[in-house]
Amino acid sequence: MPDGEVREMNGRASSAGVHAGAPAASHRPADGVSVDAESADAGSADAESGDTDSVDAGSGDVGRLTAGDGERTALLSEPELIAWGTRIGREAGTPLVLALDGDLGAGKSTLARAIARGAGVEGDVPSPTFNLIFSYDTPRGVRLHHLDLYRLDHQDEVWDLGWSDLGAENDVVLIEWAENAFTLLPKPRWDVVLEEAETEDRRRVTLTPVGDPPALPPFPDAEDGR
């Protein structure tokens, strides 16, 4: 195994990690997802609905959140946020990229862990604050990548994490502190911003499509945050 490479097999974590300074990956964009180093404008790459090798989430289900819905906002309690994340991990189509932003304690890691659990990841799901990336194979057949870019000194350091290969056909990519590599974020994707709400026990979750990402499960029955 190359130095600095993380491999999490069968949904179980290991202690290995990727770090700045690891051998740089090829800058070949993964199939179905483009990586634009110039801007964060919406892309046009789409997952092909008829591909038997991709994970089919049944995007025609009533109430699912699609790119055509535009920006959506909801006020969610922590149990509702976890329930929504679990459904994303269990049901959403691939390739799926979620860029998670918000202040410390806003719920980014809570949502990421719920998505991992929904996809079938077992054992601890630690935040990759120091390793920067953890990757997991899951019983659902998706490859889940969990990144935390909080400690990046410069956004170009993401190339050392195999950035250009993220978003392959069966990938789910969760990027905490995505704003630290904003102009390099893969697309299509969903931007997810979590904020404290006026009600102490709720978070405002703002969901914005960039390009035409796979549909997501609907928000749980919760107060509309618009």
ChimeraX commands (.cxc) that place a marker at each C-alpha (Angstrom):
marker #1 position 0.00,0.00,0.00 radius 0.5
marker #1 position 1.52,3.40,-0.96 radius 0.5
marker #1 position 2.61,5.59,1.91 radius 0.5
marker #1 position -0.10,7.99,3.05 radius 0.5
marker #1 position -2.97,6.12,1.46 radius 0.5
marker #1 position -6.07,5.25,3.47 radius 0.5
marker #1 position -8.03,2.09,2.81 radius 0.5
marker #1 position -11.05,1.22,4.99 radius 0.5
marker #1 position -12.34,-2.24,4.12 radius 0.5
marker #1 position -15.81,-3.70,4.73 radius 0.5
marker #1 position -17.04,-0.53,6.38 radius 0.5
marker #1 position -14.52,-0.76,9.24 radius 0.5
marker #1 position -12.05,1.96,10.14 radius 0.5
marker #1 position -8.27,1.69,10.32 radius 0.5
marker #1 position -5.72,4.07,11.77 radius 0.5
marker #1 position -3.91,4.85,8.52 radius 0.5
marker #1 position -4.36,8.29,7.01 radius 0.5
marker #1 position -3.63,10.54,4.07 radius 0.5
marker #1 position -1.70,13.70,4.84 radius 0.5
marker #1 position -0.29,16.70,3.03 radius 0.5
marker #1 position 2.94,15.65,1.38 radius 0.5
marker #1 position 1.75,12.18,0.33 radius 0.5
marker #1 position 2.46,11.18,-3.29 radius 0.5
marker #1 position 0.30,13.33,-5.54 radius 0.5
marker #1 position -2.45,11.61,-7.50 radius 0.5
marker #1 position -2.93,11.89,-11.24 radius 0.5
marker #1 position -5.02,14.92,-12.14 radius 0.5
marker #1 position -7.43,12.80,-14.19 radius 0.5
marker #1 position -11.04,13.69,-13.29 radius 0.5
marker #1 position -13.14,10.74,-12.19 radius 0.5
marker #1 position -15.81,9.53,-14.60 radius 0.5
marker #1 position -19.09,11.42,-14.19 radius 0.5
marker #1 position -17.66,14.21,-12.03 radius 0.5
marker #1 position -15.54,17.13,-13.18 radius 0.5
marker #1 position -12.99,19.00,-11.08 radius 0.5
marker #1 position -12.68,22.62,-12.13 radius 0.5
marker #1 position -9.62,24.53,-10.91 radius 0.5
marker #1 position -10.84,27.83,-12.33 radius 0.5
marker #1 position -14.33,28.36,-10.93 radius 0.5
marker #1 position -17.14,26.83,-8.93 radius 0.5
marker #1 position -19.81,27.40,-11.61 radius 0.5
marker #1 position -22.35,24.63,-12.12 radius 0.5
marker #1 position -21.18,21.76,-14.30 radius 0.5
marker #1 position -23.11,19.55,-16.67 radius 0.5
marker #1 position -21.88,16.05,-15.77 radius 0.5
marker #1 position -24.79,13.74,-14.99 radius 0.5
marker #1 position -25.03,10.21,-13.63 radius 0.5
marker #1 position -26.50,7.96,-16.33 radius 0.5
marker #1 position -29.83,6.61,-15.13 radius 0.5
marker #1 position -29.66,3.40,-17.14 radius 0.5
marker #1 position -26.19,2.19,-16.09 radius 0.5
marker #1 position -26.50,-1.21,-14.42 radius 0.5
marker #1 position -23.17,-0.72,-12.61 radius 0.5
marker #1 position -24.27,2.43,-10.81 radius 0.5
marker #1 position -26.31,2.55,-7.62 radius 0.5
marker #1 position -29.96,3.26,-8.43 radius 0.5
marker #1 position -31.79,5.18,-5.72 radius 0.5
marker #1 position -35.17,5.35,-7.41 radius 0.5
marker #1 position -35.01,9.07,-8.25 radius 0.5
marker #1 position -38.67,9.10,-9.27 radius 0.5
marker #1 position -39.89,8.75,-5.68 radius 0.5
marker #1 position -42.38,11.42,-4.71 radius 0.5
marker #1 position -40.93,14.19,-2.56 radius 0.5
marker #1 position -37.26,13.61,-3.34 radius 0.5
marker #1 position -35.05,16.69,-3.50 radius 0.5
marker #1 position -33.78,17.30,-7.03 radius 0.5
marker #1 position -31.63,19.94,-8.69 radius 0.5
marker #1 position -34.78,21.31,-10.32 radius 0.5
marker #1 position -36.09,22.28,-6.88 radius 0.5
marker #1 position -33.32,24.87,-6.53 radius 0.5
marker #1 position -32.23,25.96,-3.06 radius 0.5
marker #1 position -34.17,24.40,-0.19 radius 0.5
marker #1 position -34.01,25.18,3.52 radius 0.5
marker #1 position -35.36,23.38,6.59 radius 0.5
marker #1 position -35.06,23.67,10.36 radius 0.5
marker #1 position -34.04,20.27,11.73 radius 0.5
marker #1 position -33.53,18.94,15.23 radius 0.5
marker #1 position -30.50,16.72,15.76 radius 0.5
marker #1 position -32.59,13.50,15.56 radius 0.5
marker #1 position -34.16,14.77,12.32 radius 0.5
marker #1 position -30.71,15.63,10.90 radius 0.5
marker #1 position -29.47,12.13,11.76 radius 0.5
marker #1 position -32.58,10.52,10.26 radius 0.5
marker #1 position -32.15,12.51,7.02 radius 0.5
marker #1 position -28.44,11.66,6.82 radius 0.5
marker #1 position -29.15,7.98,7.37 radius 0.5
marker #1 position -31.60,7.99,4.47 radius 0.5
marker #1 position -29.05,9.74,2.23 radius 0.5
marker #1 position -26.48,7.05,2.98 radius 0.5
marker #1 position -28.99,4.26,2.41 radius 0.5
marker #1 position -30.87,5.58,-0.64 radius 0.5
marker #1 position -29.09,8.31,-2.62 radius 0.5
marker #1 position -27.74,7.59,-6.07 radius 0.5
marker #1 position -24.10,7.88,-7.05 radius 0.5
marker #1 position -21.76,9.51,-7.81 radius 0.5
marker #1 position -22.79,11.83,-4.98 radius 0.5
marker #1 position -20.73,14.74,-3.66 radius 0.5
marker #1 position -21.87,16.73,-0.61 radius 0.5
marker #1 position -19.92,19.88,0.32 radius 0.5
marker #1 position -20.62,20.49,4.02 radius 0.5
marker #1 position -20.04,23.93,5.52 radius 0.5
marker #1 position -20.90,25.65,8.77 radius 0.5
marker #1 position -19.31,26.85,11.99 radius 0.5
marker #1 position -17.73,24.55,14.55 radius 0.5
marker #1 position -20.45,22.52,16.21 radius 0.5
marker #1 position -23.03,23.25,13.50 radius 0.5
marker #1 position -23.56,19.56,12.75 radius 0.5
marker #1 position -21.30,18.76,9.79 radius 0.5
marker #1 position -19.74,15.71,11.44 radius 0.5
marker #1 position -23.10,14.60,12.84 radius 0.5
marker #1 position -24.56,14.59,9.32 radius 0.5
marker #1 position -21.49,12.90,7.80 radius 0.5
marker #1 position -21.56,10.11,10.40 radius 0.5
marker #1 position -25.28,9.54,9.82 radius 0.5
marker #1 position -24.69,9.23,6.06 radius 0.5
marker #1 position -21.86,6.76,6.70 radius 0.5
marker #1 position -24.08,4.71,9.01 radius 0.5
marker #1 position -26.87,4.69,6.44 radius 0.5
marker #1 position -24.43,3.38,3.83 radius 0.5
marker #1 position -23.48,0.53,6.19 radius 0.5
marker #1 position -20.20,1.71,7.71 radius 0.5
marker #1 position -19.59,-0.15,10.98 radius 0.5
marker #1 position -17.54,0.73,14.05 radius 0.5
marker #1 position -16.23,4.20,14.81 radius 0.5
marker #1 position -16.59,6.93,12.20 radius 0.5
marker #1 position -13.95,9.40,13.39 radius 0.5
marker #1 position -13.66,12.89,11.97 radius 0.5
marker #1 position -10.62,12.99,9.65 radius 0.5
marker #1 position -9.37,16.25,11.17 radius 0.5
marker #1 position -5.71,15.18,11.17 radius 0.5
marker #1 position -5.76,12.45,8.50 radius 0.5
marker #1 position -7.81,14.71,6.17 radius 0.5
marker #1 position -9.50,11.71,4.50 radius 0.5
marker #1 position -10.96,8.35,5.49 radius 0.5
marker #1 position -12.44,6.00,2.88 radius 0.5
marker #1 position -14.76,3.04,3.41 radius 0.5
marker #1 position -16.09,0.17,1.36 radius 0.5
marker #1 position -19.72,-0.47,2.33 radius 0.5
marker #1 position -22.16,-3.39,2.15 radius 0.5
marker #1 position -24.34,-1.22,-0.07 radius 0.5
marker #1 position -21.64,-1.34,-2.73 radius 0.5
marker #1 position -20.67,2.33,-2.58 radius 0.5
marker #1 position -17.22,3.67,-1.76 radius 0.5
marker #1 position -17.62,6.40,0.86 radius 0.5
marker #1 position -14.95,9.11,1.23 radius 0.5
marker #1 position -15.08,11.43,4.26 radius 0.5
marker #1 position -12.82,14.49,4.11 radius 0.5
marker #1 position -12.15,17.31,6.58 radius 0.5
marker #1 position -10.36,20.29,5.02 radius 0.5
marker #1 position -10.24,22.44,8.18 radius 0.5
marker #1 position -6.45,22.22,8.50 radius 0.5
marker #1 position -5.56,22.96,4.89 radius 0.5
marker #1 position -3.01,25.77,4.56 radius 0.5
marker #1 position -3.76,26.13,0.85 radius 0.5
marker #1 position -6.47,24.58,-1.29 radius 0.5
marker #1 position -3.92,23.11,-3.73 radius 0.5
marker #1 position -2.98,20.61,-1.00 radius 0.5
marker #1 position -6.10,18.63,-1.91 radius 0.5
marker #1 position -4.30,17.17,-4.92 radius 0.5
marker #1 position -2.19,15.13,-2.48 radius 0.5
marker #1 position -5.38,13.42,-1.26 radius 0.5
marker #1 position -6.26,11.77,-4.55 radius 0.5
marker #1 position -8.70,14.64,-5.14 radius 0.5
marker #1 position -8.91,14.17,-8.89 radius 0.5
marker #1 position -10.13,10.58,-8.47 radius 0.5
marker #1 position -13.00,11.44,-6.11 radius 0.5
marker #1 position -16.51,11.11,-7.49 radius 0.5
marker #1 position -16.07,7.84,-9.38 radius 0.5
marker #1 position -19.17,5.96,-10.48 radius 0.5
marker #1 position -20.09,4.39,-7.12 radius 0.5
marker #1 position -18.60,7.07,-4.83 radius 0.5
marker #1 position -20.24,9.02,-2.04 radius 0.5
marker #1 position -17.97,11.97,-1.15 radius 0.5
marker #1 position -18.54,13.99,2.04 radius 0.5
marker #1 position -16.38,17.13,2.34 radius 0.5
marker #1 position -16.39,19.01,5.65 radius 0.5
marker #1 position -15.09,22.60,5.58 radius 0.5
marker #1 position -15.53,22.50,1.82 radius 0.5
marker #1 position -15.15,26.28,1.63 radius 0.5
marker #1 position -11.40,25.79,2.13 radius 0.5
marker #1 position -11.17,24.34,-1.40 radius 0.5
marker #1 position -14.13,26.14,-2.92 radius 0.5
marker #1 position -12.79,26.72,-6.44 radius 0.5
marker #1 position -11.65,23.08,-6.71 radius 0.5
marker #1 position -14.84,21.39,-5.52 radius 0.5
marker #1 position -16.10,18.53,-7.74 radius 0.5
marker #1 position -19.32,18.99,-9.63 radius 0.5
marker #1 position -22.10,18.18,-9.94 radius 0.5
marker #1 position -22.64,18.32,-6.18 radius 0.5
marker #1 position -24.90,19.49,-3.38 radius 0.5
marker #1 position -23.74,22.38,-1.19 radius 0.5
marker #1 position -25.04,21.88,2.37 radius 0.5
marker #1 position -24.74,24.76,4.85 radius 0.5
marker #1 position -25.60,24.12,8.50 radius 0.5
marker #1 position -26.24,27.02,10.87 radius 0.5
marker #1 position -27.60,27.57,14.34 radius 0.5
marker #1 position -31.25,28.59,14.22 radius 0.5
marker #1 position -33.17,30.95,16.43 radius 0.5
marker #1 position -34.66,27.90,18.12 radius 0.5
marker #1 position -31.89,26.46,20.28 radius 0.5
marker #1 position -32.55,22.79,19.55 radius 0.5
marker #1 position -32.65,23.17,15.76 radius 0.5
marker #1 position -30.24,23.79,12.90 radius 0.5
marker #1 position -30.99,25.62,9.68 radius 0.5
marker #1 position -29.97,23.37,6.79 radius 0.5
marker #1 position -29.64,25.03,3.38 radius 0.5
marker #1 position -29.30,22.70,0.41 radius 0.5
marker #1 position -28.16,24.10,-2.97 radius 0.5
marker #1 position -27.54,22.08,-6.16 radius 0.5
marker #1 position -24.49,22.80,-8.30 radius 0.5
marker #1 position -25.08,21.27,-11.71 radius 0.5
marker #1 position -27.40,18.26,-11.74 radius 0.5
marker #1 position -26.46,16.01,-8.78 radius 0.5
marker #1 position -28.42,12.85,-7.85 radius 0.5
marker #1 position -31.71,13.36,-6.03 radius 0.5
marker #1 position -31.73,13.22,-2.24 radius 0.5
marker #1 position -34.38,11.92,0.17 radius 0.5
marker #1 position -36.77,14.65,1.32 radius 0.5
marker #1 position -36.17,16.50,4.54 radius 0.5
marker #1 position -37.98,14.90,7.49 radius 0.5
marker #1 position -41.27,16.52,8.48 radius 0.5
marker #1 position -39.85,19.69,9.94 radius 0.5
marker #1 position -40.38,23.42,9.96 radius 0.5
marker #1 position -39.66,25.13,6.66 radius 0.5
marker #1 position -36.65,27.40,7.18 radius 0.5
marker #1 position -37.37,29.78,4.32 radius 0.5
marker link #1:1,2 radius 0.2
marker link #1:2,3 radius 0.2
marker link #1:3,4 radius 0.2
marker link #1:4,5 radius 0.2
marker link #1:5,6 radius 0.2
marker link #1:6,7 radius 0.2
marker link #1:7,8 radius 0.2
marker link #1:8,9 radius 0.2
marker link #1:9,10 radius 0.2
marker link #1:10,11 radius 0.2
marker link #1:11,12 radius 0.2
marker link #1:12,13 radius 0.2
marker link #1:13,14 radius 0.2
marker link #1:14,15 radius 0.2
marker link #1:15,16 radius 0.2
marker link #1:16,17 radius 0.2
marker link #1:17,18 radius 0.2
marker link #1:18,19 radius 0.2
marker link #1:19,20 radius 0.2
marker link #1:20,21 radius 0.2
marker link #1:21,22 radius 0.2
marker link #1:22,23 radius 0.2
marker link #1:23,24 radius 0.2
marker link #1:24,25 radius 0.2
marker link #1:25,26 radius 0.2
marker link #1:26,27 radius 0.2
marker link #1:27,28 radius 0.2
marker link #1:28,29 radius 0.2
marker link #1:29,30 radius 0.2
marker link #1:30,31 radius 0.2
marker link #1:31,32 radius 0.2
marker link #1:32,33 radius 0.2
marker link #1:33,34 radius 0.2
marker link #1:34,35 radius 0.2
marker link #1:35,36 radius 0.2
marker link #1:36,37 radius 0.2
marker link #1:37,38 radius 0.2
marker link #1:38,39 radius 0.2
marker link #1:39,40 radius 0.2
marker link #1:40,41 radius 0.2
marker link #1:41,42 radius 0.2
marker link #1:42,43 radius 0.2
marker link #1:43,44 radius 0.2
marker link #1:44,45 radius 0.2
marker link #1:45,46 radius 0.2
marker link #1:46,47 radius 0.2
marker link #1:47,48 radius 0.2
marker link #1:48,49 radius 0.2
marker link #1:49,50 radius 0.2
marker link #1:50,51 radius 0.2
marker link #1:51,52 radius 0.2
marker link #1:52,53 radius 0.2
marker link #1:53,54 radius 0.2
marker link #1:54,55 radius 0.2
marker link #1:55,56 radius 0.2
marker link #1:56,57 radius 0.2
marker link #1:57,58 radius 0.2
marker link #1:58,59 radius 0.2
marker link #1:59,60 radius 0.2
marker link #1:60,61 radius 0.2
marker link #1:61,62 radius 0.2
marker link #1:62,63 radius 0.2
marker link #1:63,64 radius 0.2
marker link #1:64,65 radius 0.2
marker link #1:65,66 radius 0.2
marker link #1:66,67 radius 0.2
marker link #1:67,68 radius 0.2
marker link #1:68,69 radius 0.2
marker link #1:69,70 radius 0.2
marker link #1:70,71 radius 0.2
marker link #1:71,72 radius 0.2
marker link #1:72,73 radius 0.2
marker link #1:73,74 radius 0.2
marker link #1:74,75 radius 0.2
marker link #1:75,76 radius 0.2
marker link #1:76,77 radius 0.2
marker link #1:77,78 radius 0.2
marker link #1:78,79 radius 0.2
marker link #1:79,80 radius 0.2
marker link #1:80,81 radius 0.2
marker link #1:81,82 radius 0.2
marker link #1:82,83 radius 0.2
marker link #1:83,84 radius 0.2
marker link #1:84,85 radius 0.2
marker link #1:85,86 radius 0.2
marker link #1:86,87 radius 0.2
marker link #1:87,88 radius 0.2
marker link #1:88,89 radius 0.2
marker link #1:89,90 radius 0.2
marker link #1:90,91 radius 0.2
marker link #1:91,92 radius 0.2
marker link #1:92,93 radius 0.2
marker link #1:93,94 radius 0.2
marker link #1:94,95 radius 0.2
marker link #1:95,96 radius 0.2
marker link #1:96,97 radius 0.2
marker link #1:97,98 radius 0.2
marker link #1:98,99 radius 0.2
marker link #1:99,100 radius 0.2
marker link #1:100,101 radius 0.2
marker link #1:101,102 radius 0.2
marker link #1:102,103 radius 0.2
marker link #1:103,104 radius 0.2
marker link #1:104,105 radius 0.2
marker link #1:105,106 radius 0.2
marker link #1:106,107 radius 0.2
marker link #1:107,108 radius 0.2
marker link #1:108,109 radius 0.2
marker link #1:109,110 radius 0.2
marker link #1:110,111 radius 0.2
marker link #1:111,112 radius 0.2
marker link #1:112,113 radius 0.2
marker link #1:113,114 radius 0.2
marker link #1:114,115 radius 0.2
marker link #1:115,116 radius 0.2
marker link #1:116,117 radius 0.2
marker link #1:117,118 radius 0.2
marker link #1:118,119 radius 0.2
marker link #1:119,120 radius 0.2
marker link #1:120,121 radius 0.2
marker link #1:121,122 radius 0.2
marker link #1:122,123 radius 0.2
marker link #1:123,124 radius 0.2
marker link #1:124,125 radius 0.2
marker link #1:125,126 radius 0.2
marker link #1:126,127 radius 0.2
marker link #1:127,128 radius 0.2
marker link #1:128,129 radius 0.2
marker link #1:129,130 radius 0.2
marker link #1:130,131 radius 0.2
marker link #1:131,132 radius 0.2
marker link #1:132,133 radius 0.2
marker link #1:133,134 radius 0.2
marker link #1:134,135 radius 0.2
marker link #1:135,136 radius 0.2
marker link #1:136,137 radius 0.2
marker link #1:137,138 radius 0.2
marker link #1:138,139 radius 0.2
marker link #1:139,140 radius 0.2
marker link #1:140,141 radius 0.2
marker link #1:141,142 radius 0.2
marker link #1:142,143 radius 0.2
marker link #1:143,144 radius 0.2
marker link #1:144,145 radius 0.2
marker link #1:145,146 radius 0.2
marker link #1:146,147 radius 0.2
marker link #1:147,148 radius 0.2
marker link #1:148,149 radius 0.2
marker link #1:149,150 radius 0.2
marker link #1:150,151 radius 0.2
marker link #1:151,152 radius 0.2
marker link #1:152,153 radius 0.2
marker link #1:153,154 radius 0.2
marker link #1:154,155 radius 0.2
marker link #1:155,156 radius 0.2
marker link #1:156,157 radius 0.2
marker link #1:157,158 radius 0.2
marker link #1:158,159 radius 0.2
marker link #1:159,160 radius 0.2
marker link #1:160,161 radius 0.2
marker link #1:161,162 radius 0.2
marker link #1:162,163 radius 0.2
marker link #1:163,164 radius 0.2
marker link #1:164,165 radius 0.2
marker link #1:165,166 radius 0.2
marker link #1:166,167 radius 0.2
marker link #1:167,168 radius 0.2
marker link #1:168,169 radius 0.2
marker link #1:169,170 radius 0.2
marker link #1:170,171 radius 0.2
marker link #1:171,172 radius 0.2
marker link #1:172,173 radius 0.2
marker link #1:173,174 radius 0.2
marker link #1:174,175 radius 0.2
marker link #1:175,176 radius 0.2
marker link #1:176,177 radius 0.2
marker link #1:177,178 radius 0.2
marker link #1:178,179 radius 0.2
marker link #1:179,180 radius 0.2
marker link #1:180,181 radius 0.2
marker link #1:181,182 radius 0.2
marker link #1:182,183 radius 0.2
marker link #1:183,184 radius 0.2
marker link #1:184,185 radius 0.2
marker link #1:185,186 radius 0.2
marker link #1:186,187 radius 0.2
marker link #1:187,188 radius 0.2
marker link #1:188,189 radius 0.2
marker link #1:189,190 radius 0.2
marker link #1:190,191 radius 0.2
marker link #1:191,192 radius 0.2
marker link #1:192,193 radius 0.2
marker link #1:193,194 radius 0.2
marker link #1:194,195 radius 0.2
marker link #1:195,196 radius 0.2
marker link #1:196,197 radius 0.2
marker link #1:197,198 radius 0.2
marker link #1:198,199 radius 0.2
marker link #1:199,200 radius 0.2
marker link #1:200,201 radius 0.2
marker link #1:201,202 radius 0.2
marker link #1:202,203 radius 0.2
marker link #1:203,204 radius 0.2
marker link #1:204,205 radius 0.2
marker link #1:205,206 radius 0.2
marker link #1:206,207 radius 0.2
marker link #1:207,208 radius 0.2
marker link #1:208,209 radius 0.2
marker link #1:209,210 radius 0.2
marker link #1:210,211 radius 0.2
marker link #1:211,212 radius 0.2
marker link #1:212,213 radius 0.2
marker link #1:213,214 radius 0.2
marker link #1:214,215 radius 0.2
marker link #1:215,216 radius 0.2
marker link #1:216,217 radius 0.2
marker link #1:217,218 radius 0.2
marker link #1:218,219 radius 0.2
marker link #1:219,220 radius 0.2
marker link #1:220,221 radius 0.2
marker link #1:221,222 radius 0.2
marker link #1:222,223 radius 0.2
marker link #1:223,224 radius 0.2
marker link #1:224,225 radius 0.2
marker link #1:225,226 radius 0.2
view
